[in-house]
C-alpha cells in the first residue's frame, strides 16, 4: 500500500502549463475589451474547475488514508479474534478428550466396584452358609478349635481388605464425579466463549468487507484521475525501503546445521502454497507500465503457507497493500516474502525449517480475492520465483 497524500506532479505540471499558455494567448490577442473580459472569465472558470478537481483528489486521498487506517485496525482485530477462536477450539477439544478419558475411567472403576461388592457378598454368603449364620454353630461343627480360629481370622482379614478396597474405589469415584462436574462446567464456559468469539468474528469480517468496498470506490475515483501509475510506483518504493531497512538491521550470522546455502537450492524449492497462479512474475500491473515483482496464488482462506527453506523471521506485521506480511531471511542476502495472510503463525526472531507452516492465506491489505503474494529477493532485488520453485 502506498501514500496517497500527494497528487501526480507531472500531471499537474502539464495541466498548469497548458492553462498558462492558454492565458498568455488570451492576453496577447488584440480583441475588443468586452471579448477580452469574456476570455478572462473563461480562464477563471477553467482555473476554478482545476481547483475543484484538485480538491476532490485531495479529499479522496484523505478518505483513503482514513479507510486504510481503519482497514488495518479491523483486519488485525479479525486476525486476533480468529487466533483466539482457534485456541478456544483447541482447548475445547482437549477438554472433551479429557472428559472422555475420565468417563472411561469412571466406568471402569464402577465395574470394578460392582465386582468387589459381588465378591464380598458371595464371601459373606459363604461364611453364613458354612456357619448357618451362627459362629457358635460353626464352632460346634468343627473338630479342631485351632482350625476354626484360623478360618475365622482368615475370613475377617479378607473381609477387612475387601472393605478397604471398596472404600478406596468409592473414594476414587467421588473424586471422578467432582472432576467430571468441573470439566463439564469449564467446557460449557468455553463453548459460550467460542460462540461469542464467532459472533465477534462475523462482525469484524462484515465491517472489513464494507471497508474494502468503500476503498474500491475511492480507488476507482483516483484511477479516473490518472493516479494508478503513481500509486504502484509508491508501493514499490515503500517495499524497497522496507527491504533496505531489514538488510541494515538484520544479518544472519548463525547457520543452521543442516541448511545448505540458499543459492544451491535454485530450481529445487517447493512453492509455499498449493493453488492456481493468478499473477506471474513480470506480468504488467494496472496502468501497463510496472511489472509484478512476485507471484500471486489463488487459495481458500486459511490455507497453510509453508516456508520454502530454512530461515529466520525478520518481519511479521501488517504492511500497507500487502496486509499481514511475513519475511524470512535465508542468509547471504536472500529473503522470501509472504503477503495477504489472514494469520501469521510465527513472530520476528523465530527460526523455521523448510516446510514449516508460517502463515494462513487470506485477503488482508484490501484484496478482492483470497490467496498469497510471494516474492524472492536477493539484496533487495526481486528474482523470478519460477526459476527457484517447482510444483
DANOR-V966145 format. One record per residue. RES is the residue in one letter. PHI is phi in whole degrees, -180 to 180 (999 if undefined). PSI is psi in whole degrees, 0 to 359 (* if undefined). D_LAST is the distance of its C-alpha to the last C-alpha in Angstrom with 1 decimal. Layout:
res=RES phi=PHI psi=PSI d_last=D_LAST
res=RES phi=PHI psi=PSI d_last=D_LAST
This chain:
res=X phi=999 psi=149 d_last=29.4
res=X phi=-125 psi=172 d_last=32.3
res=X phi=-89 psi=125 d_last=36.1
res=X phi=-98 psi=13 d_last=37.9
res=X phi=-77 psi=351 d_last=41.4
res=X phi=-118 psi=148 d_last=42.1
res=X phi=-89 psi=169 d_last=42.6
res=X phi=-68 psi=114 d_last=41.4
res=X phi=-64 psi=315 d_last=44.0
res=X phi=-65 psi=319 d_last=43.7
res=X phi=-64 psi=318 d_last=44.0
res=X phi=-66 psi=319 d_last=47.1
res=X phi=-62 psi=318 d_last=48.7
res=X phi=-62 psi=316 d_last=48.4
res=X phi=-65 psi=316 d_last=50.0
res=X phi=-69 psi=324 d_last=52.7
res=X phi=-64 psi=318 d_last=53.6
res=X phi=-63 psi=319 d_last=53.9
res=X phi=-67 psi=322 d_last=56.2
res=X phi=-63 psi=315 d_last=58.2
res=X phi=-62 psi=316 d_last=58.8
res=X phi=-61 psi=317 d_last=59.8
res=X phi=-64 psi=320 d_last=62.2
res=X phi=-63 psi=318 d_last=63.8
res=X phi=-64 psi=320 d_last=64.3
res=X phi=-65 psi=319 d_last=66.0
res=X phi=-72 psi=329 d_last=68.3
res=X phi=-83 psi=349 d_last=69.3
res=X phi=-78 psi=121 d_last=70.1
res=X phi=-75 psi=63 d_last=74.0
res=X phi=-90 psi=170 d_last=73.9
res=X phi=-65 psi=154 d_last=76.5
res=X phi=-55 psi=317 d_last=76.5
res=X phi=-64 psi=318 d_last=75.5
res=X phi=-66 psi=321 d_last=72.7
res=X phi=-65 psi=320 d_last=71.5
res=X phi=-62 psi=321 d_last=71.5
res=X phi=-63 psi=319 d_last=69.4
res=X phi=-65 psi=320 d_last=66.8
res=X phi=-63 psi=322 d_last=66.8
res=X phi=-65 psi=321 d_last=66.1
res=X phi=-63 psi=318 d_last=63.2
res=X phi=-63 psi=317 d_last=61.8
res=X phi=-62 psi=323 d_last=62.2
res=X phi=-65 psi=318 d_last=60.5
res=X phi=-64 psi=314 d_last=57.5
res=X phi=-63 psi=321 d_last=57.4
res=X phi=-64 psi=320 d_last=57.6
res=X phi=-65 psi=319 d_last=54.7
res=X phi=-61 psi=317 d_last=52.6
res=X phi=-63 psi=321 d_last=53.5
res=X phi=-64 psi=316 d_last=52.5
res=X phi=-63 psi=315 d_last=49.1
res=X phi=-62 psi=321 d_last=48.6
res=X phi=-65 psi=319 d_last=49.7
res=X phi=-64 psi=318 d_last=47.3
res=X phi=-63 psi=314 d_last=44.4
res=X phi=-62 psi=320 d_last=45.5
res=X phi=-64 psi=318 d_last=46.0
res=X phi=-64 psi=320 d_last=42.5
res=X phi=-64 psi=318 d_last=41.0
res=X phi=-63 psi=318 d_last=43.0
res=X phi=-63 psi=319 d_last=41.9
res=X phi=-63 psi=317 d_last=38.2
res=X phi=-59 psi=317 d_last=38.8
res=X phi=-67 psi=317 d_last=40.4
res=X phi=-62 psi=318 d_last=37.7
res=X phi=-65 psi=319 d_last=35.0
res=X phi=-63 psi=317 d_last=36.9
res=X phi=-70 psi=323 d_last=37.4
res=X phi=-61 psi=315 d_last=33.8
res=X phi=-60 psi=314 d_last=32.8
res=X phi=-59 psi=312 d_last=35.4
res=X phi=-81 psi=332 d_last=34.5
res=X phi=-68 psi=320 d_last=30.7
res=X phi=-67 psi=320 d_last=31.4
res=X phi=-63 psi=317 d_last=34.0
res=X phi=-64 psi=322 d_last=31.7
res=X phi=-65 psi=316 d_last=29.1
res=X phi=-61 psi=319 d_last=31.9
res=X phi=-65 psi=320 d_last=33.1
res=X phi=-63 psi=315 d_last=29.6
res=X phi=-63 psi=318 d_last=29.4
res=X phi=-64 psi=319 d_last=33.0
res=X phi=-63 psi=320 d_last=32.4
res=X phi=-63 psi=317 d_last=29.6
res=X phi=-63 psi=318 d_last=32.0
res=X phi=-64 psi=316 d_last=34.8
res=X phi=-62 psi=321 d_last=32.7
res=X phi=-65 psi=319 d_last=31.9
res=X phi=-64 psi=318 d_last=35.6
res=X phi=-64 psi=318 d_last=36.7
res=X phi=-61 psi=316 d_last=34.4
res=X phi=-64 psi=318 d_last=35.8
res=X phi=-65 psi=322 d_last=39.3
res=X phi=-67 psi=323 d_last=39.0
res=X phi=-65 psi=317 d_last=37.9
res=X phi=-63 psi=318 d_last=40.8
res=X phi=-64 psi=320 d_last=43.2
res=X phi=-64 psi=319 d_last=42.1
res=X phi=-64 psi=320 d_last=42.8
res=X phi=-65 psi=321 d_last=46.1
res=X phi=-63 psi=319 d_last=47.0
res=X phi=-63 psi=316 d_last=46.3
res=X phi=-65 psi=321 d_last=48.4
res=X phi=-61 psi=312 d_last=51.1
res=X phi=-64 psi=321 d_last=51.4
res=X phi=-64 psi=314 d_last=51.5
res=X phi=-66 psi=325 d_last=54.3
res=X phi=-64 psi=318 d_last=56.1
res=X phi=-66 psi=320 d_last=56.2
res=X phi=-64 psi=319 d_last=57.3
res=X phi=-63 psi=318 d_last=60.0
res=X phi=-64 psi=322 d_last=61.2
res=X phi=-66 psi=317 d_last=61.4
res=X phi=-62 psi=318 d_last=63.5
res=X phi=-62 psi=319 d_last=65.8
res=X phi=-65 psi=317 d_last=66.3
res=X phi=-64 psi=320 d_last=67.1
res=X phi=-64 psi=319 d_last=69.5
res=X phi=-62 psi=318 d_last=71.1
res=X phi=-66 psi=323 d_last=71.6
res=X phi=-67 psi=314 d_last=73.0
res=X phi=-62 psi=319 d_last=75.5
res=X phi=-64 psi=322 d_last=76.5
res=X phi=-66 psi=318 d_last=77.0
res=X phi=-64 psi=319 d_last=79.2
res=X phi=-63 psi=317 d_last=81.1
res=X phi=-66 psi=322 d_last=81.7
res=X phi=-66 psi=322 d_last=82.8
res=X phi=-106 psi=2 d_last=85.3
res=X phi=54 psi=38 d_last=85.7
res=X phi=76 psi=7 d_last=84.8
res=X phi=-136 psi=116 d_last=87.7
res=X phi=-65 psi=332 d_last=87.5
res=X phi=-66 psi=316 d_last=91.2
res=X phi=-63 psi=320 d_last=91.0
res=X phi=-62 psi=321 d_last=88.1
res=X phi=-67 psi=317 d_last=90.4
res=X phi=-70 psi=334 d_last=93.3
res=X phi=-82 psi=351 d_last=91.3
res=X phi=-101 psi=143 d_last=90.2
res=X phi=-86 psi=328 d_last=92.5
res=X phi=-110 psi=109 d_last=90.9
res=X phi=-58 psi=325 d_last=90.8
res=X phi=-64 psi=321 d_last=88.4
res=X phi=-65 psi=320 d_last=86.0
res=X phi=-61 psi=317 d_last=86.3
res=X phi=-63 psi=319 d_last=85.4
res=X phi=-67 psi=321 d_last=82.4
res=X phi=-65 psi=314 d_last=81.1
res=X phi=-64 psi=319 d_last=81.7
res=X phi=-64 psi=320 d_last=80.0
res=X phi=-63 psi=310 d_last=77.1
res=X phi=-62 psi=320 d_last=76.6
res=X phi=-65 psi=315 d_last=77.1
res=X phi=-63 psi=316 d_last=74.5
res=X phi=-63 psi=320 d_last=72.0
res=X phi=-65 psi=317 d_last=72.5
res=X phi=-64 psi=319 d_last=72.1
res=X phi=-62 psi=315 d_last=68.8
res=X phi=-67 psi=323 d_last=67.5
res=X phi=-65 psi=319 d_last=68.6
res=X phi=-63 psi=319 d_last=66.8
res=X phi=-65 psi=320 d_last=63.6
res=X phi=-64 psi=319 d_last=64.0
res=X phi=-65 psi=322 d_last=64.6
res=X phi=-64 psi=316 d_last=61.5
res=X phi=-66 psi=318 d_last=59.3
res=X phi=-62 psi=320 d_last=60.9
res=X phi=-64 psi=320 d_last=60.2
res=X phi=-64 psi=321 d_last=56.5
res=X phi=-64 psi=322 d_last=56.4
res=X phi=-65 psi=320 d_last=57.9
res=X phi=-64 psi=318 d_last=55.3
res=X phi=-64 psi=320 d_last=52.5
res=X phi=-62 psi=318 d_last=54.0
res=X phi=-64 psi=314 d_last=54.2
res=X phi=-66 psi=321 d_last=50.6
res=X phi=-63 psi=320 d_last=49.4
res=X phi=-64 psi=316 d_last=51.3
res=X phi=-63 psi=319 d_last=49.8
res=X phi=-69 psi=321 d_last=46.2
res=X phi=-61 psi=317 d_last=46.9
res=X phi=-66 psi=319 d_last=48.3
res=X phi=-68 psi=321 d_last=45.4
res=X phi=-64 psi=320 d_last=42.8
res=X phi=-61 psi=320 d_last=44.8
res=X phi=-65 psi=318 d_last=44.6
res=X phi=-66 psi=321 d_last=40.9
res=X phi=-64 psi=319 d_last=40.5
res=X phi=-64 psi=318 d_last=42.7
res=X phi=-64 psi=320 d_last=40.8
res=X phi=-63 psi=320 d_last=37.5
res=X phi=-62 psi=318 d_last=39.3
res=X phi=-64 psi=319 d_last=40.5
res=X phi=-67 psi=321 d_last=37.1
res=X phi=-64 psi=320 d_last=35.5
res=X phi=-64 psi=316 d_last=38.3
res=X phi=-62 psi=319 d_last=37.7
res=X phi=-65 psi=320 d_last=34.0
res=X phi=-62 psi=320 d_last=34.8
res=X phi=-64 psi=315 d_last=37.4
res=X phi=-63 psi=314 d_last=35.0
res=X phi=-65 psi=323 d_last=32.3
res=X phi=-65 psi=315 d_last=35.0
res=X phi=-66 psi=319 d_last=36.4
res=X phi=-63 psi=320 d_last=33.1
res=X phi=-65 psi=319 d_last=32.4
res=X phi=-63 psi=321 d_last=35.9
res=X phi=-65 psi=320 d_last=35.4
res=X phi=-64 psi=320 d_last=32.2
res=X phi=-66 psi=317 d_last=34.2
res=X phi=-65 psi=321 d_last=37.1
res=X phi=-64 psi=322 d_last=34.9
res=X phi=-64 psi=321 d_last=33.4
res=X phi=-65 psi=318 d_last=37.0
res=X phi=-66 psi=320 d_last=38.1
res=X phi=-65 psi=324 d_last=35.1
res=X phi=-61 psi=319 d_last=36.1
res=X phi=-63 psi=315 d_last=39.6
res=X phi=-66 psi=322 d_last=38.5
res=X phi=-61 psi=324 d_last=36.2
res=X phi=-64 psi=337 d_last=39.3
res=X phi=-94 psi=19 d_last=41.1
res=X phi=63 psi=46 d_last=38.6
res=X phi=-106 psi=356 d_last=37.0
res=X phi=-62 psi=316 d_last=33.3
res=X phi=-61 psi=315 d_last=32.9
res=X phi=-63 psi=322 d_last=34.8
res=X phi=-60 psi=312 d_last=32.7
res=X phi=-66 psi=321 d_last=29.4
res=X phi=-62 psi=318 d_last=31.0
res=X phi=-69 psi=329 d_last=32.3
res=X phi=-61 psi=313 d_last=29.0
res=X phi=-63 psi=320 d_last=27.6
res=X phi=-65 psi=319 d_last=30.8
res=X phi=-64 psi=318 d_last=30.5
res=X phi=-68 psi=322 d_last=27.0
res=X phi=-62 psi=320 d_last=28.1
res=X phi=-64 psi=321 d_last=31.1
res=X phi=-61 psi=313 d_last=29.1
res=X phi=-65 psi=321 d_last=27.0
res=X phi=-64 psi=319 d_last=30.3
res=X phi=-64 psi=319 d_last=31.9
res=X phi=-65 psi=322 d_last=29.2
res=X phi=-63 psi=322 d_last=29.4
res=X phi=-75 psi=326 d_last=33.2
res=X phi=-88 psi=333 d_last=33.2
res=X phi=-128 psi=131 d_last=30.5
res=X phi=-138 psi=120 d_last=30.1
res=X phi=-77 psi=115 d_last=28.3
res=X phi=-103 psi=334 d_last=30.8
res=X phi=-75 psi=148 d_last=29.6
res=X phi=-124 psi=129 d_last=27.1
res=X phi=-70 psi=141 d_last=25.1
res=X phi=-56 psi=313 d_last=26.2
res=X phi=-101 psi=7 d_last=23.0
res=X phi=-87 psi=118 d_last=20.9
res=X phi=-75 psi=162 d_last=20.3
res=X phi=-56 psi=138 d_last=20.9
res=X phi=-59 psi=324 d_last=18.1
res=X phi=-61 psi=331 d_last=18.6
res=X phi=-76 psi=351 d_last=17.8
res=X phi=-96 psi=4 d_last=14.2
res=X phi=-59 psi=125 d_last=13.4
res=X phi=84 psi=357 d_last=10.3
res=X phi=-114 psi=354 d_last=9.6
res=X phi=-78 psi=158 d_last=8.6
res=X phi=-105 psi=142 d_last=6.0
res=X phi=-56 psi=147 d_last=6.2
res=X phi=-71 psi=343 d_last=9.6
res=X phi=-152 psi=151 d_last=9.5
res=X phi=-90 psi=132 d_last=8.2
res=X phi=166 psi=167 d_last=9.9
res=X phi=-73 psi=137 d_last=10.9
res=X phi=-80 psi=120 d_last=11.2
res=X phi=-87 psi=317 d_last=15.0
res=X phi=-131 psi=127 d_last=15.9
res=X phi=-96 psi=164 d_last=14.2
res=X phi=-61 psi=133 d_last=15.7
res=X phi=90 psi=354 d_last=19.1
res=X phi=-67 psi=137 d_last=19.8
res=X phi=-67 psi=134 d_last=23.5
res=X phi=-85 psi=177 d_last=24.6
res=X phi=-59 psi=134 d_last=27.6
res=X phi=108 psi=334 d_last=30.6
res=X phi=74 psi=11 d_last=28.9
res=X phi=-121 psi=346 d_last=29.6
res=X phi=-118 psi=146 d_last=26.8
res=X phi=-108 psi=153 d_last=23.1
res=X phi=-67 psi=136 d_last=20.3
res=X phi=-92 psi=355 d_last=19.5
res=X phi=-148 psi=202 d_last=16.1
res=X phi=-124 psi=137 d_last=13.5
res=X phi=-110 psi=127 d_last=14.6
res=X phi=-104 psi=146 d_last=12.6
res=X phi=-89 psi=134 d_last=14.6
res=X phi=-162 psi=148 d_last=14.9
res=X phi=-65 psi=148 d_last=18.0
res=X phi=-59 psi=136 d_last=20.3
res=X phi=92 psi=359 d_last=20.1
res=X phi=-66 psi=136 d_last=16.4
res=X phi=-71 psi=137 d_last=15.8
res=X phi=-104 psi=133 d_last=14.2
res=X phi=-113 psi=147 d_last=13.2
res=X phi=-66 psi=134 d_last=14.2
res=X phi=-76 psi=339 d_last=11.7
res=X phi=-163 psi=168 d_last=14.6
res=X phi=-60 psi=138 d_last=18.3
res=X phi=-172 psi=178 d_last=20.5
res=X phi=-115 psi=134 d_last=23.5
res=X phi=-72 psi=120 d_last=23.8
res=X phi=-112 psi=349 d_last=26.0
res=X phi=-152 psi=132 d_last=26.0
res=X phi=-153 psi=91 d_last=25.7
res=X phi=-166 psi=177 d_last=27.8
res=X phi=-80 psi=133 d_last=28.3
res=X phi=-132 psi=134 d_last=27.9
res=X phi=-58 psi=132 d_last=29.2
res=X phi=80 psi=341 d_last=26.9
res=X phi=-113 psi=357 d_last=23.9
res=X phi=64 psi=219 d_last=25.4
res=X phi=-72 psi=114 d_last=24.6
res=X phi=-119 psi=138 d_last=22.8
res=X phi=-128 psi=135 d_last=21.5
res=X phi=-125 psi=132 d_last=21.2
res=X phi=-107 psi=138 d_last=20.3
res=X phi=-101 psi=120 d_last=22.1
res=X phi=-102 psi=6 d_last=20.5
res=X phi=88 psi=160 d_last=23.6
res=X phi=58 psi=28 d_last=24.8
res=X phi=86 psi=359 d_last=24.5
res=X phi=-90 psi=133 d_last=20.7
res=X phi=-137 psi=151 d_last=19.9
res=X phi=-123 psi=144 d_last=17.0
res=X phi=-122 psi=137 d_last=18.0
res=X phi=-133 psi=112 d_last=17.2
res=X phi=-121 psi=170 d_last=19.5
res=X phi=71 psi=23 d_last=21.0
res=X phi=-75 psi=156 d_last=20.7
res=X phi=-94 psi=343 d_last=23.4
res=X phi=-155 psi=143 d_last=23.8
res=X phi=-109 psi=127 d_last=23.3
res=X phi=-96 psi=354 d_last=23.2
res=X phi=-129 psi=163 d_last=24.2
res=X phi=-126 psi=162 d_last=27.1
res=X phi=-55 psi=136 d_last=27.9
res=X phi=100 psi=343 d_last=28.7
res=X phi=-73 psi=141 d_last=26.3
res=X phi=-96 psi=140 d_last=24.2
res=X phi=-129 psi=150 d_last=20.8
res=X phi=-94 psi=163 d_last=18.7
res=X phi=-58 psi=130 d_last=15.0
res=X phi=89 psi=351 d_last=13.4
res=X phi=-65 psi=138 d_last=16.8
res=X phi=-68 psi=131 d_last=17.1
res=X phi=-123 psi=343 d_last=18.7
res=X phi=-163 psi=176 d_last=19.1
res=X phi=-128 psi=135 d_last=19.0
res=X phi=-65 psi=151 d_last=18.0
res=X phi=-160 psi=207 d_last=21.0
res=X phi=-135 psi=27 d_last=23.0
res=X phi=-68 psi=157 d_last=25.2
res=X phi=93 psi=12 d_last=26.6
res=X phi=78 psi=30 d_last=28.0
res=X phi=-83 psi=154 d_last=24.9
res=X phi=-84 psi=328 d_last=25.3
res=X phi=-117 psi=153 d_last=21.9
res=X phi=-85 psi=145 d_last=20.0
res=X phi=166 psi=206 d_last=16.7
res=X phi=-140 psi=136 d_last=15.5
res=X phi=-104 psi=129 d_last=16.2
res=X phi=-132 psi=135 d_last=14.4
res=X phi=-135 psi=156 d_last=15.8
res=X phi=-126 psi=132 d_last=16.0
res=X phi=-132 psi=152 d_last=19.6
res=X phi=-128 psi=119 d_last=21.8
res=X phi=61 psi=27 d_last=25.5
res=X phi=88 psi=352 d_last=25.0
res=X phi=-94 psi=130 d_last=23.5
res=X phi=-69 psi=142 d_last=20.2
res=X phi=-116 psi=159 d_last=17.5
res=X phi=-77 psi=109 d_last=14.8
res=X phi=-61 psi=334 d_last=11.6
res=X phi=-66 psi=339 d_last=9.6
res=X phi=-84 psi=349 d_last=11.5
res=X phi=-110 psi=327 d_last=10.5
res=X phi=-112 psi=151 d_last=6.9
res=X phi=-134 psi=164 d_last=3.8
res=X phi=-73 psi=* d_last=0.0
